[in-house]
């Protein structure tokens, strides 16, 4: 059987109905598109989501930890996360958003965060993320800081918007948004937040090593 149509017709004749034809988006080349088109013509459900990480199992990676802070609280959380991620041997590049548009270099995993401003990420981080060259299927993690009473009652936080924004660009989350609490607009961080960020970073570093390309 030289074509997908021949193969599919044979399966259908044997009672195999509506199989699933799945192609990861980073491998969705011209040939794959032709095969997918043939599968669709047979009534098959064809999907090609970016569901595979570019990180290989057991391999230490270069992580860009990009953040924006106004009062210094988000910097402390970023530093704790960076320390935790580094425990697994990953190379963590900690960078505050550059107002001069300086390049951030190559990276395999993106970690991004900012303080919360009216339930959203800061404008500086949003602009930086829009300009950041990223590819689909790149792993990411979002974090942020926000006033404790608003976080605890479930109000939107910067980490939520960052998570949604990067997911919308085709990146793959390795964790739920990490939301650190501050006591007031200018801080300080609530008790135990830096310690929890450190633990979270350690867990995510180990997860990156363990899961690799597994969906």
RODO-970613 format. One record per residue: residue number from 1; residue in three letters; x, y, z of N, C-alpha, C in turn. Coordinates in nm, 2 decimals, decimal comma. Example, Ala and Ser with C-alpha at 12.3 -4.5 7.8 and 13.67 -1.06 7.14 Angstrom:
# residues 2
(rec 1 "Ala" (1,32 -0,57 0,78) (1,23 -0,45 0,78) (1,32 -0,33 0,78))
(rec 2 "Ser" (1,28 -0,22 0,71) (1,37 -0,11 0,71) (1,29 0,00 0,79))
***
This chain:
# residues 215
(rec 1 "Unk" (0,09 -0,12 0,00) (0,00 0,00 0,00) (0,09 0,12 0,00))
(rec 2 "Unk" (0,08 0,20 -0,11) (0,18 0,31 -0,12) (0,13 0,44 -0,07))
(rec 3 "Unk" (0,00 0,45 -0,04) (-0,06 0,58 0,00) (-0,14 0,56 0,13))
(rec 4 "Unk" (-0,16 0,67 0,20) (-0,24 0,67 0,32) (-0,38 0,63 0,29))
(rec 5 "Unk" (-0,43 0,68 0,17) (-0,57 0,65 0,14) (-0,59 0,50 0,12))
(rec 6 "Unk" (-0,49 0,43 0,05) (-0,50 0,28 0,04) (-0,50 0,21 0,17))
(rec 7 "Unk" (-0,41 0,26 0,26) (-0,40 0,20 0,39) (-0,53 0,22 0,47))
(rec 8 "Unk" (-0,58 0,35 0,46) (-0,70 0,38 0,54) (-0,82 0,31 0,49))
(rec 9 "Unk" (-0,83 0,29 0,35) (-0,95 0,22 0,30) (-0,94 0,07 0,34))
(rec 10 "Unk" (-0,82 0,02 0,35) (-0,81 -0,12 0,40) (-0,86 -0,13 0,55))
(rec 11 "Unk" (-0,82 -0,04 0,63) (-0,86 -0,04 0,77) (-1,01 -0,03 0,78))
(rec 12 "Unk" (-1,07 0,07 0,70) (-1,21 0,09 0,71) (-1,29 -0,04 0,66))
(rec 13 "Unk" (-1,23 -0,11 0,56) (-1,30 -0,22 0,51) (-1,30 -0,34 0,62))
(rec 14 "Unk" (-1,20 -0,33 0,71) (-1,20 -0,43 0,82) (-1,27 -0,39 0,94))
(rec 15 "Unk" (-1,34 -0,28 0,93) (-1,43 -0,23 1,04) (-1,36 -0,13 1,14))
(rec 16 "Unk" (-1,24 -0,08 1,10) (-1,18 0,01 1,18) (-1,23 0,15 1,15))
(rec 17 "Unk" (-1,30 0,21 1,25) (-1,37 0,34 1,22) (-1,30 0,46 1,29))
(rec 18 "Unk" (-1,28 0,56 1,21) (-1,23 0,69 1,26) (-1,11 0,68 1,35))
(rec 19 "Unk" (-1,00 0,63 1,30) (-0,87 0,63 1,38) (-0,82 0,77 1,39))
(rec 20 "Unk" (-0,72 0,78 1,48) (-0,67 0,92 1,51) (-0,53 0,93 1,45))
(rec 21 "Unk" (-0,51 1,03 1,37) (-0,38 1,06 1,30) (-0,32 1,18 1,37))
(rec 22 "Unk" (-0,21 1,16 1,44) (-0,16 1,27 1,52) (-0,01 1,30 1,48))
(rec 23 "Unk" (0,02 1,43 1,45) (0,15 1,47 1,42) (0,19 1,58 1,50))
(rec 24 "Unk" (0,30 1,57 1,58) (0,35 1,69 1,66) (0,38 1,80 1,56))
(rec 25 "Unk" (0,35 1,93 1,61) (0,35 2,04 1,52) (0,50 2,07 1,47))
(rec 26 "Unk" (0,60 2,04 1,56) (0,73 2,08 1,51) (0,78 1,99 1,40))
(rec 27 "Unk" (0,71 1,87 1,38) (0,75 1,78 1,27) (0,65 1,79 1,16))
(rec 28 "Unk" (0,57 1,89 1,15) (0,46 1,89 1,06) (0,51 1,95 0,92))
(rec 29 "Unk" (0,58 1,86 0,85) (0,65 1,90 0,73) (0,55 1,89 0,61))
(rec 30 "Unk" (0,59 1,91 0,49) (0,51 1,91 0,38) (0,45 1,77 0,35))
(rec 31 "Unk" (0,53 1,67 0,37) (0,49 1,53 0,35) (0,38 1,49 0,45))
(rec 32 "Unk" (0,41 1,53 0,58) (0,31 1,51 0,68) (0,18 1,57 0,66))
(rec 33 "Unk" (0,18 1,69 0,60) (0,06 1,77 0,57) (-0,02 1,69 0,46))
(rec 34 "Unk" (0,05 1,63 0,36) (-0,02 1,56 0,26) (-0,09 1,43 0,32))
(rec 35 "Unk" (-0,02 1,37 0,41) (-0,07 1,25 0,48) (-0,20 1,29 0,56))
(rec 36 "Unk" (-0,18 1,40 0,63) (-0,30 1,45 0,71) (-0,42 1,48 0,63))
(rec 37 "Unk" (-0,39 1,54 0,51) (-0,50 1,57 0,42) (-0,57 1,45 0,37))
(rec 38 "Unk" (-0,49 1,35 0,34) (-0,55 1,22 0,30) (-0,63 1,16 0,42))
(rec 39 "Unk" (-0,58 1,17 0,54) (-0,65 1,11 0,65) (-0,79 1,19 0,67))
(rec 40 "Unk" (-0,78 1,32 0,65) (-0,90 1,40 0,67) (-1,01 1,36 0,57))
(rec 41 "Unk" (-0,96 1,33 0,45) (-1,05 1,29 0,34) (-1,13 1,16 0,37))
(rec 42 "Unk" (-1,06 1,08 0,45) (-1,13 0,95 0,49) (-1,22 0,97 0,62))
(rec 43 "Unk" (-1,23 1,09 0,67) (-1,31 1,12 0,78) (-1,24 1,09 0,91))
(rec 44 "Unk" (-1,11 1,08 0,91) (-1,03 1,06 1,03) (-1,02 1,19 1,10))
(rec 45 "Unk" (-1,00 1,18 1,23) (-0,98 1,30 1,31) (-0,83 1,33 1,31))
(rec 46 "Unk" (-0,78 1,44 1,26) (-0,64 1,47 1,24) (-0,61 1,59 1,34))
(rec 47 "Unk" (-0,51 1,56 1,42) (-0,46 1,67 1,51) (-0,31 1,68 1,50))
(rec 48 "Unk" (-0,26 1,80 1,53) (-0,11 1,82 1,53) (-0,08 1,92 1,63))
(rec 49 "Unk" (-0,11 1,89 1,76) (-0,09 1,99 1,87) (0,06 1,99 1,91))
(rec 50 "Unk" (0,11 2,10 1,96) (0,24 2,11 2,01) (0,26 2,05 2,15))
(rec 51 "Unk" (0,24 1,91 2,15) (0,23 1,85 2,28) (0,36 1,78 2,33))
(rec 52 "Unk" (0,47 1,79 2,25) (0,59 1,73 2,29) (0,70 1,84 2,32))
(rec 53 "Unk" (0,77 1,82 2,43) (0,87 1,92 2,47) (0,99 1,91 2,39))
(rec 54 "Unk" (1,07 2,02 2,37) (1,19 2,01 2,30) (1,31 1,97 2,39))
(rec 55 "Unk" (1,27 1,95 2,52) (1,37 1,91 2,62) (1,38 1,75 2,62))
(rec 56 "Unk" (1,50 1,70 2,62) (1,52 1,56 2,62) (1,54 1,51 2,76))
(rec 57 "Unk" (1,49 1,39 2,79) (1,48 1,33 2,92) (1,63 1,32 2,97))
(rec 58 "Unk" (1,65 1,36 3,10) (1,77 1,35 3,16) (1,88 1,45 3,12))
(rec 59 "Unk" (1,84 1,55 3,04) (1,94 1,64 2,99) (1,92 1,78 3,06))
(rec 60 "Unk" (2,03 1,83 3,11) (2,02 1,96 3,17) (2,01 2,07 3,07))
(rec 61 "Unk" (1,93 2,17 3,09) (1,89 2,27 2,99) (1,93 2,41 3,03))
(rec 62 "Unk" (1,92 2,50 2,94) (1,95 2,64 2,96) (1,81 2,71 2,98))
(rec 63 "Unk" (1,79 2,77 3,09) (1,66 2,83 3,13) (1,68 2,98 3,14))
(rec 64 "Unk" (1,59 3,05 3,06) (1,59 3,20 3,07) (1,48 3,23 3,18))
(rec 65 "Unk" (1,52 3,29 3,29) (1,42 3,33 3,39) (1,41 3,49 3,38))
(rec 66 "Unk" (1,30 3,53 3,31) (1,28 3,67 3,28) (1,17 3,73 3,37))
(rec 67 "Unk" (1,20 3,84 3,43) (1,11 3,90 3,52) (1,11 4,05 3,51))
(rec 68 "Unk" (1,00 4,11 3,56) (1,00 4,26 3,58) (0,95 4,29 3,72))
(rec 69 "Unk" (1,01 4,38 3,79) (0,98 4,42 3,92) (0,98 4,57 3,94))
(rec 70 "Unk" (0,89 4,61 4,03) (0,89 4,76 4,06) (0,94 4,78 4,20))
(rec 71 "Unk" (0,90 4,70 4,29) (0,93 4,72 4,43) (1,03 4,62 4,48))
(rec 72 "Unk" (1,08 4,53 4,40) (1,18 4,43 4,44) (1,13 4,30 4,48))
(rec 73 "Unk" (0,99 4,29 4,50) (0,94 4,16 4,55) (0,95 4,05 4,45))
(rec 74 "Unk" (0,92 4,08 4,33) (0,93 3,98 4,22) (1,07 3,93 4,20))
(rec 75 "Unk" (1,16 4,02 4,22) (1,31 3,98 4,21) (1,34 3,88 4,31))
(rec 76 "Unk" (1,30 3,89 4,43) (1,33 3,79 4,53) (1,27 3,65 4,50))
(rec 77 "Unk" (1,15 3,65 4,44) (1,08 3,53 4,40) (1,16 3,47 4,29))
(rec 78 "Unk" (1,20 3,55 4,19) (1,28 3,51 4,07) (1,41 3,44 4,12))
(rec 79 "Unk" (1,47 3,51 4,21) (1,60 3,46 4,26) (1,59 3,32 4,33))
(rec 80 "Unk" (1,48 3,31 4,41) (1,45 3,18 4,48) (1,42 3,07 4,38))
(rec 81 "Unk" (1,34 3,10 4,28) (1,31 3,00 4,17) (1,44 2,96 4,10))
(rec 82 "Unk" (1,52 3,06 4,07) (1,64 3,03 3,99) (1,73 2,94 4,07))
(rec 83 "Unk" (1,74 2,97 4,20) (1,83 2,88 4,29) (1,77 2,74 4,29))
(rec 84 "Unk" (1,64 2,73 4,30) (1,58 2,59 4,30) (1,60 2,52 4,17))
(rec 85 "Unk" (1,58 2,59 4,06) (1,60 2,52 3,93) (1,74 2,48 3,91))
(rec 86 "Unk" (1,83 2,56 3,96) (1,98 2,53 3,95) (2,02 2,41 4,03))
(rec 87 "Unk" (1,94 2,37 4,13) (1,97 2,25 4,21) (1,98 2,12 4,13))
(rec 88 "Unk" (1,91 2,12 4,01) (1,91 2,00 3,93) (2,02 2,01 3,82))
(rec 89 "Unk" (2,10 2,11 3,83) (2,22 2,13 3,74) (2,18 2,21 3,61))
(rec 90 "Unk" (2,06 2,26 3,60) (2,03 2,34 3,49) (2,10 2,47 3,49))
(rec 91 "Unk" (2,13 2,53 3,37) (2,19 2,66 3,36) (2,08 2,76 3,36))
(rec 92 "Unk" (2,07 2,84 3,47) (1,96 2,94 3,48) (2,02 3,08 3,46))
(rec 93 "Unk" (1,96 3,15 3,36) (2,01 3,28 3,33) (1,90 3,38 3,38))
(rec 94 "Unk" (1,93 3,45 3,49) (1,83 3,54 3,55) (1,85 3,68 3,49))
(rec 95 "Unk" (1,74 3,72 3,43) (1,74 3,85 3,36) (1,62 3,94 3,40))
(rec 96 "Unk" (1,64 4,06 3,44) (1,53 4,15 3,45) (1,50 4,21 3,31))
(rec 97 "Unk" (1,38 4,24 3,29) (1,34 4,30 3,16) (1,43 4,42 3,12))
(rec 98 "Unk" (1,48 4,41 3,00) (1,57 4,52 2,95) (1,49 4,63 2,88))
(rec 99 "Unk" (1,51 4,75 2,93) (1,44 4,86 2,87) (1,51 4,90 2,74))
(rec 100 "Unk" (1,63 4,85 2,72) (1,71 4,89 2,60) (1,69 4,79 2,49))
(rec 101 "Unk" (1,61 4,69 2,51) (1,59 4,59 2,41) (1,70 4,49 2,38))
(rec 102 "Unk" (1,79 4,47 2,48) (1,90 4,39 2,47) (1,86 4,24 2,45))
(rec 103 "Unk" (1,93 4,16 2,37) (1,89 4,02 2,35) (1,91 3,94 2,47))
(rec 104 "Unk" (1,83 3,84 2,49) (1,85 3,75 2,61) (1,92 3,62 2,58))
(rec 105 "Unk" (1,96 3,60 2,45) (2,04 3,48 2,42) (1,95 3,36 2,40))
(rec 106 "Unk" (2,01 3,25 2,36) (1,93 3,13 2,33) (1,89 3,06 2,46))
(rec 107 "Unk" (1,78 3,00 2,46) (1,73 2,92 2,58) (1,64 2,81 2,54))
(rec 108 "Unk" (1,63 2,71 2,62) (1,54 2,59 2,59) (1,41 2,59 2,67))
(rec 109 "Unk" (1,42 2,66 2,79) (1,30 2,67 2,87) (1,28 2,82 2,92))
(rec 110 "Unk" (1,16 2,87 2,92) (1,13 3,00 2,96) (1,05 3,00 3,09))
(rec 111 "Unk" (1,10 3,09 3,18) (1,03 3,11 3,31) (1,01 3,26 3,31))
(rec 112 "Unk" (0,88 3,31 3,33) (0,86 3,45 3,32) (0,76 3,49 3,43))
(rec 113 "Unk" (0,79 3,61 3,49) (0,70 3,66 3,59) (0,71 3,81 3,61))
(rec 114 "Unk" (0,61 3,86 3,68) (0,60 4,01 3,72) (0,51 4,03 3,83))
(rec 115 "Unk" (0,51 4,15 3,88) (0,41 4,18 3,98) (0,27 4,19 3,92))
(rec 116 "Unk" (0,17 4,20 4,00) (0,03 4,21 3,94) (-0,02 4,35 3,95))
(rec 117 "Unk" (-0,07 4,40 3,83) (-0,12 4,53 3,82) (-0,26 4,52 3,77))
(rec 118 "Unk" (-0,36 4,55 3,85) (-0,50 4,54 3,82) (-0,53 4,40 3,76))
(rec 119 "Unk" (-0,48 4,30 3,82) (-0,51 4,16 3,78) (-0,43 4,11 3,66))
(rec 120 "Unk" (-0,33 4,19 3,61) (-0,26 4,16 3,49) (-0,11 4,17 3,51))
(rec 121 "Unk" (-0,03 4,12 3,42) (0,11 4,13 3,43) (0,15 4,28 3,40))
(rec 122 "Unk" (0,27 4,32 3,43) (0,31 4,45 3,40) (0,33 4,48 3,25))
(rec 123 "Unk" (0,31 4,60 3,21) (0,33 4,64 3,07) (0,47 4,60 3,02))
(rec 124 "Unk" (0,57 4,63 3,10) (0,71 4,60 3,06) (0,73 4,46 3,03))
(rec 125 "Unk" (0,67 4,37 3,11) (0,69 4,22 3,08) (0,61 4,18 2,96))
(rec 126 "Unk" (0,49 4,24 2,94) (0,41 4,21 2,83) (0,48 4,25 2,70))
(rec 127 "Unk" (0,54 4,36 2,69) (0,61 4,41 2,58) (0,73 4,32 2,55))
(rec 128 "Unk" (0,80 4,28 2,65) (0,92 4,19 2,64) (0,88 4,06 2,58))
(rec 129 "Unk" (0,77 4,00 2,63) (0,73 3,87 2,59) (0,68 3,87 2,44))
(rec 130 "Unk" (0,62 3,98 2,40) (0,58 3,99 2,26) (0,69 4,00 2,17))
(rec 131 "Unk" (0,80 4,05 2,21) (0,92 4,07 2,13) (1,01 3,94 2,14))
(rec 132 "Unk" (0,99 3,86 2,24) (1,08 3,75 2,26) (1,06 3,64 2,15))
(rec 133 "Unk" (1,17 3,60 2,08) (1,16 3,50 1,98) (1,14 3,36 2,04))
(rec 134 "Unk" (1,03 3,30 2,03) (1,01 3,17 2,09) (0,95 3,08 1,98))
(rec 135 "Unk" (0,96 2,95 2,00) (0,91 2,85 1,91) (0,80 2,77 1,98))
(rec 136 "Unk" (0,71 2,72 1,90) (0,61 2,63 1,96) (0,67 2,51 2,03))
(rec 137 "Unk" (0,61 2,46 2,13) (0,65 2,34 2,21) (0,77 2,37 2,30))
(rec 138 "Unk" (0,81 2,50 2,31) (0,91 2,53 2,41) (0,85 2,53 2,55))
(rec 139 "Unk" (0,91 2,46 2,65) (0,85 2,45 2,78) (0,85 2,59 2,85))
(rec 140 "Unk" (0,76 2,62 2,94) (0,76 2,74 3,01) (0,69 2,73 3,15))
(rec 141 "Unk" (0,72 2,82 3,23) (0,65 2,83 3,36) (0,63 2,98 3,39))
(rec 142 "Unk" (0,51 3,01 3,44) (0,47 3,15 3,48) (0,47 3,17 3,63))
(rec 143 "Unk" (0,51 3,28 3,67) (0,50 3,32 3,82) (0,47 3,46 3,83))
(rec 144 "Unk" (0,44 3,50 3,95) (0,41 3,64 3,98) (0,39 3,67 4,12))
(rec 145 "Unk" (0,38 3,80 4,16) (0,34 3,84 4,29) (0,21 3,92 4,29))
(rec 146 "Unk" (0,14 3,91 4,40) (0,02 3,99 4,41) (-0,02 4,00 4,56))
(rec 147 "Unk" (-0,11 4,10 4,59) (-0,15 4,12 4,73) (-0,22 4,00 4,78))
(rec 148 "Unk" (-0,19 3,96 4,90) (-0,23 3,83 4,95) (-0,38 3,81 4,96))
(rec 149 "Unk" (-0,45 3,91 5,00) (-0,59 3,90 5,02) (-0,67 3,88 4,89))
(rec 150 "Unk" (-0,61 3,94 4,78) (-0,67 3,93 4,65) (-0,64 3,79 4,59))
(rec 151 "Unk" (-0,51 3,75 4,61) (-0,48 3,61 4,57) (-0,56 3,51 4,63))
(rec 152 "Unk" (-0,58 3,52 4,76) (-0,65 3,42 4,84) (-0,80 3,41 4,81))
(rec 153 "Unk" (-0,85 3,52 4,76) (-1,00 3,51 4,73) (-1,02 3,48 4,58))
(rec 154 "Unk" (-0,91 3,45 4,51) (-0,92 3,40 4,37) (-0,92 3,50 4,26))
(rec 155 "Unk" (-0,88 3,63 4,30) (-0,88 3,73 4,19) (-0,77 3,70 4,09))
(rec 156 "Unk" (-0,78 3,75 3,97) (-0,68 3,72 3,86) (-0,55 3,78 3,91))
(rec 157 "Unk" (-0,44 3,71 3,88) (-0,31 3,75 3,91) (-0,22 3,75 3,78))
(rec 158 "Unk" (-0,11 3,82 3,79) (-0,02 3,83 3,68) (0,02 3,70 3,62))
(rec 159 "Unk" (0,05 3,60 3,71) (0,09 3,47 3,67) (-0,02 3,40 3,58))
(rec 160 "Unk" (-0,14 3,43 3,61) (-0,25 3,37 3,53) (-0,24 3,43 3,38))
(rec 161 "Unk" (-0,22 3,56 3,37) (-0,22 3,62 3,23) (-0,09 3,57 3,16))
(rec 162 "Unk" (0,02 3,57 3,23) (0,14 3,52 3,17) (0,13 3,38 3,12))
(rec 163 "Unk" (0,07 3,29 3,20) (0,04 3,15 3,16) (-0,05 3,15 3,04))
(rec 164 "Unk" (-0,15 3,22 3,04) (-0,24 3,22 2,92) (-0,18 3,28 2,80))
(rec 165 "Unk" (-0,10 3,38 2,81) (-0,03 3,45 2,70) (0,07 3,35 2,63))
(rec 166 "Unk" (0,15 3,29 2,71) (0,25 3,20 2,66) (0,19 3,07 2,60))
(rec 167 "Unk" (0,08 3,02 2,66) (0,01 2,90 2,61) (-0,05 2,94 2,47))
(rec 168 "Unk" (-0,10 3,06 2,46) (-0,16 3,11 2,34) (-0,06 3,11 2,22))
(rec 169 "Unk" (0,07 3,13 2,26) (0,18 3,13 2,16) (0,23 2,99 2,12))
(rec 170 "Unk" (0,17 2,89 2,18) (0,21 2,75 2,15) (0,31 2,69 2,24))
(rec 171 "Unk" (0,35 2,76 2,35) (0,45 2,71 2,44) (0,38 2,61 2,53))
(rec 172 "Unk" (0,45 2,52 2,59) (0,40 2,41 2,67) (0,42 2,43 2,82))
(rec 173 "Unk" (0,32 2,45 2,91) (0,35 2,47 3,05) (0,40 2,34 3,12))
(rec 174 "Unk" (0,50 2,36 3,21) (0,55 2,25 3,28) (0,49 2,25 3,43))
(rec 175 "Unk" (0,41 2,35 3,46) (0,35 2,37 3,59) (0,24 2,47 3,59))
(rec 176 "Unk" (0,15 2,46 3,69) (0,05 2,57 3,70) (0,12 2,70 3,74))
(rec 177 "Unk" (0,05 2,81 3,72) (0,11 2,94 3,76) (0,15 2,94 3,90))
(rec 178 "Unk" (0,27 2,99 3,94) (0,31 3,01 4,07) (0,28 3,15 4,12))
(rec 179 "Unk" (0,20 3,16 4,23) (0,15 3,29 4,27) (0,20 3,32 4,41))
(rec 180 "Unk" (0,30 3,41 4,42) (0,35 3,45 4,55) (0,27 3,57 4,61))
(rec 181 "Unk" (0,26 3,58 4,74) (0,18 3,68 4,80) (0,27 3,79 4,86))
(rec 182 "Unk" (0,22 3,92 4,85) (0,28 4,03 4,92) (0,18 4,09 5,02))
(rec 183 "Unk" (0,23 4,15 5,12) (0,14 4,21 5,22) (0,06 4,33 5,18))
(rec 184 "Unk" (0,13 4,41 5,09) (0,07 4,54 5,04) (0,12 4,57 4,90))
(rec 185 "Unk" (0,09 4,68 4,85) (0,13 4,72 4,71) (0,28 4,72 4,70))
(rec 186 "Unk" (0,35 4,77 4,80) (0,49 4,78 4,79) (0,56 4,66 4,86))
(rec 187 "Unk" (0,48 4,57 4,91) (0,54 4,45 4,98) (0,53 4,47 5,13))
(rec 188 "Unk" (0,60 4,40 5,21) (0,70 4,30 5,17) (0,63 4,17 5,13))
(rec 189 "Unk" (0,71 4,07 5,09) (0,66 3,94 5,07) (0,60 3,88 5,19))
(rec 190 "Unk" (0,49 3,80 5,18) (0,43 3,74 5,30) (0,53 3,63 5,35))
(rec 191 "Unk" (0,51 3,59 5,47) (0,60 3,50 5,53) (0,60 3,36 5,46))
(rec 192 "Unk" (0,72 3,31 5,43) (0,73 3,18 5,37) (0,73 3,18 5,22))
(rec 193 "Unk" (0,70 3,29 5,15) (0,69 3,29 5,01) (0,82 3,26 4,94))
(rec 194 "Unk" (0,93 3,31 4,98) (1,06 3,28 4,92) (1,09 3,13 4,93))
(rec 195 "Unk" (1,06 3,08 5,05) (1,09 2,94 5,07) (1,01 2,85 4,98))
(rec 196 "Unk" (0,88 2,89 4,96) (0,79 2,81 4,88) (0,84 2,82 4,73))
(rec 197 "Unk" (0,89 2,94 4,69) (0,94 2,96 4,56) (1,06 2,87 4,53))
(rec 198 "Unk" (1,15 2,86 4,63) (1,27 2,77 4,62) (1,23 2,63 4,60))
(rec 199 "Unk" (1,13 2,58 4,68) (1,09 2,44 4,67) (1,02 2,42 4,54))
(rec 200 "Unk" (0,95 2,52 4,49) (0,88 2,50 4,36) (0,99 2,49 4,25))
(rec 201 "Unk" (1,09 2,57 4,26) (1,20 2,57 4,16) (1,27 2,43 4,16))
(rec 202 "Unk" (1,29 2,38 4,28) (1,36 2,25 4,29) (1,27 2,14 4,22))
(rec 203 "Unk" (1,14 2,14 4,25) (1,05 2,05 4,19) (1,04 2,06 4,04))
(rec 204 "Unk" (1,04 2,18 3,99) (1,03 2,20 3,84) (1,16 2,16 3,78))
(rec 205 "Unk" (1,27 2,18 3,84) (1,40 2,14 3,79) (1,41 1,99 3,77))
(rec 206 "Unk" (1,36 1,92 3,87) (1,36 1,77 3,87) (1,26 1,72 3,76))
(rec 207 "Unk" (1,15 1,79 3,75) (1,05 1,75 3,66) (1,10 1,76 3,51))
(rec 208 "Unk" (1,17 1,87 3,49) (1,23 1,89 3,35) (1,33 1,78 3,32))
(rec 209 "Unk" (1,40 1,73 3,42) (1,50 1,62 3,39) (1,42 1,49 3,37))
(rec 210 "Unk" (1,32 1,47 3,44) (1,25 1,34 3,44) (1,16 1,33 3,32))
(rec 211 "Unk" (1,08 1,43 3,28) (0,98 1,41 3,18) (1,04 1,42 3,03))
(rec 212 "Unk" (1,14 1,50 3,01) (1,19 1,51 2,88) (1,09 1,53 2,77))
(rec 213 "Unk" (1,09 1,44 2,67) (1,00 1,46 2,56) (0,87 1,39 2,58))
(rec 214 "Unk" (0,85 1,34 2,70) (0,72 1,27 2,72) (0,61 1,37 2,72))
(rec 215 "Unk" (0,49 1,34 2,66) (0,38 1,43 2,66) (0,32 1,44 2,80))
***
